[in-house]
Amino acid sequence: QAQYVECGGGLGQPGGSLTLSCTASGSNFALETMGWYRKAPGKQRELVAAIASGGVADYLDSVKGRFTISRENAKNRMYLQRNDLKTEDTAIYYCNSYGTPLYEDRWWGQGTEVTVSS
């Protein structure tokens, strides 16, 4: 069974930068389209960015130009570099295979919590 472990969360300041990382195990990571997701307080989980096995990426409109998703297939790792942080980026961030049901908690790990505040 695939497992994904996120890390790199914490407290960030508006306008600042933080990079999240995800380590995958038990999956064909190199062949999978992967995604970074987030669940903000009081909101549903949403897809923030996705990256195909070859590196083609797509982003939620609100993070375009600020977030960059990348991956190292040889290391089973994925990253989300986040610049120009905004308070609305406060959320728990998760990595998972693209297409994972958003609203079924059994498919999701603990994520890594990010708080953006001055």
C-alpha positions as CSV (number, residue, x, y, z in Angstrom):
1,Q,0.0,0.0,0.0
2,A,1.3,3.4,-0.9
3,Q,2.3,5.7,1.9
4,Y,3.2,9.4,1.7
5,V,4.9,11.3,4.4
6,E,4.9,15.1,4.3
7,C,7.2,17.4,6.2
8,G,8.4,21.0,6.1
9,G,5.4,22.8,7.6
10,G,5.5,25.4,10.3
11,L,5.0,29.1,10.8
12,G,5.6,31.4,7.8
13,Q,5.3,35.1,7.5
14,P,3.3,36.9,4.8
15,G,5.6,37.4,1.8
16,G,7.9,34.7,3.0
17,S,8.8,31.3,1.6
18,L,8.6,27.7,2.8
19,T,9.3,24.4,1.0
20,L,7.4,21.2,1.7
21,S,8.7,17.8,0.9
22,C,7.0,14.4,0.5
23,T,8.5,11.0,0.6
24,A,6.7,8.1,-1.0
25,S,6.9,4.4,-0.3
26,G,5.1,1.3,-1.4
27,S,4.0,2.8,-4.8
28,N,5.2,3.2,-8.3
29,F,6.0,6.8,-7.6
30,A,8.1,7.4,-10.7
31,L,5.1,6.4,-12.9
32,E,2.4,8.3,-11.0
33,T,1.0,11.7,-11.5
34,M,1.2,13.2,-8.0
35,G,-0.4,16.1,-6.3
36,W,-0.1,18.5,-3.4
37,Y,-3.4,19.2,-1.7
38,R,-4.4,21.4,1.2
39,K,-7.3,21.7,3.7
40,A,-7.8,25.1,5.1
41,P,-9.7,25.7,8.3
42,G,-13.4,25.4,7.6
43,K,-12.9,24.4,4.0
44,Q,-12.8,21.3,1.9
45,R,-9.6,19.7,0.8
46,E,-8.5,21.0,-2.6
47,L,-5.8,20.2,-5.2
48,V,-3.1,22.9,-5.1
49,A,-0.7,21.5,-7.7
50,A,-0.1,18.4,-9.8
51,I,2.9,17.0,-11.5
52,A,3.1,14.2,-14.1
53,S,5.8,11.6,-14.0
54,G,7.8,13.5,-16.7
55,G,7.5,16.8,-14.8
56,V,4.6,18.6,-16.5
57,A,2.9,20.6,-13.8
58,D,-0.4,22.5,-13.3
59,Y,-1.6,24.7,-10.5
60,L,-4.6,26.1,-8.7
61,D,-5.1,29.6,-10.1
62,S,-4.6,31.2,-6.7
63,V,-1.1,29.8,-6.3
64,K,0.1,30.2,-9.9
65,G,3.4,32.2,-10.0
66,R,3.9,31.7,-6.3
67,F,4.1,27.9,-5.8
68,T,6.4,25.5,-7.7
69,I,5.9,21.7,-7.6
70,S,8.8,19.4,-8.5
71,R,9.9,15.8,-8.0
72,E,12.9,13.5,-7.9
73,N,11.7,10.2,-9.1
74,A,15.0,8.4,-8.2
75,K,14.5,9.4,-4.6
76,N,10.7,8.9,-4.5
77,R,10.3,12.5,-3.4
78,M,8.2,15.5,-4.3
79,Y,8.5,19.1,-3.3
80,L,6.3,22.2,-3.1
81,Q,8.2,25.5,-3.0
82,R,6.0,28.3,-1.8
83,N,6.9,31.9,-2.2
84,D,5.1,35.1,-1.4
85,L,3.1,33.4,1.2
86,K,-0.4,34.7,2.0
87,T,-2.5,34.2,5.1
88,E,-5.0,32.3,3.0
89,D,-2.3,29.7,2.4
90,T,-2.7,28.6,6.0
91,A,-3.8,24.9,5.8
92,I,-2.8,21.4,6.3
93,Y,-0.9,20.3,3.2
94,Y,-0.9,16.7,1.9
95,C,0.7,14.8,-0.9
96,N,-1.0,12.0,-2.6
97,S,-1.5,10.4,-5.9
98,Y,-3.5,12.6,-8.3
99,G,-7.2,11.6,-8.4
100,T,-7.3,10.4,-4.8
101,P,-10.9,11.0,-3.5
102,L,-10.8,14.4,-1.7
103,Y,-13.5,13.8,0.8
104,E,-12.7,10.3,2.1
105,D,-10.3,10.7,5.0
106,R,-9.2,7.0,4.9
107,W,-7.1,7.8,1.8
108,W,-5.1,10.6,3.5
109,G,-2.2,10.8,5.9
110,Q,-1.6,13.4,8.6
111,G,-0.2,16.1,6.3
112,T,2.0,18.9,7.5
113,E,0.5,22.0,9.0
114,V,1.4,25.5,7.7
115,T,0.4,28.7,9.4
116,V,1.0,32.0,7.7
117,S,0.8,34.9,10.1
118,S,2.6,38.0,11.0
